[in-house]
């Protein structure tokens, strides 16, 4: 099925090879199904354009229904009468999932000609006689290159033998002695990776405190917090810069005997900061703070992090794991934050990566109360607002059904207001209770009357795209458990993630505040 869908997406580039096979077969059902699939993609495209045209959507939906689905359709695809009636009832207004039953049906129909075409191609290919012929390039230049290669190989062997006879140099090894203690499976992570894992960051902080080196991590995190501040918040940035200068740029730390910077680096820093006078009276520039952070980070990564990794590996026998044991959840959270700024998922060419064979079952799962409840508990582990995303998608589907029931306008507007108050402009902070860009939320609030029945279109597609990325992981998780144990296991995981560590923080900024509270 997957290979057939990939070929259908690229059918126009392949000269409509599969479509021609269906046409030449003489089977009208195959031919009509192939034509319907391509016309359906044109219908889907209308929902992913920058500007929505309800008239075009309505016209294309009526064309598809009249041509392929209606009882007297000229190119009937043989859809069951119950599904025909379902599509007819929901055709006004038409939404992107209107023809899902028909699409699911024709994909199973097209699978038969696809398999026959593949078998025919294999048979034809098997008739081609393969003649193996070995050719060797023999010329003056080739012989010269071969001689040079043999000569370089012999010299390399001699240097290897010479190196093995030399005694090891303790001075050369001393610089990397900590790195040598790190097992291969633990080597590689840097400080930036470490701070995204709450448990390991807590362990690293305790490790540094035992060795009186916690100031390095505090300094790095303070500067990192400064870098994340918006440039328009000039007062906060200036206050933070002065605080960093007073806490770290003194003889007790950065300019003291236990400084992370060498004497040359300290002098260069003072020079780039405009001299001692300017550094003492003015706030530090972003460039100077970045140089300080790089010095601190270098010592943390070259000296303390290797020791921490080696200590963690050898200290607990039989529990040698990769340092980021919760990589799965943290990666999802970081990716989840980055996706907040992305716009809606566009179905252009093959950019909708997942096939219809996966999207349609996912829509059905979200409409199934049992599966949706299990999936809702599962995604609640991955992000604070993902659980609300499932509820929002379901409420929008109920709103669509309300539109299809052709009830009075007051009832429809009441439903719209309820959805907005619950998810888009909530009285409970934060006001935006789902993961959509702020521009989309603003558009819904300001243009709710102009958007008509498609008011939640962009927001629902954004949420659907976000949730769909967790669907394969949920299917894998569910396949390993009995249906009655899925909710219990998800609940246990959620409780463990909430109450496991003694100190909890989500970002490095919160961690700094917690540590500062303890210290002062």
Helices and strands as residue ranges (DSSP letters): H 2-9, H 17-24, H 28-45, G 46-48, H 54-64, I 65-69, H 81-89, H 100-127, H 140-165, H 170-174, H 177-181, H 191-194, H 198-210, H 214-228, H 234-248, H 263-272, H 276-281, H 286-299, I 300-304, H 305-315, H 327-338, G 339-341, H 356-367, H 369-379, H 386-404, H 409-419, I 420-424, H 438-446, H 448-451, G 452-454, H 457-468, H 471-479, G 483-485, H 486-499, H 508-519
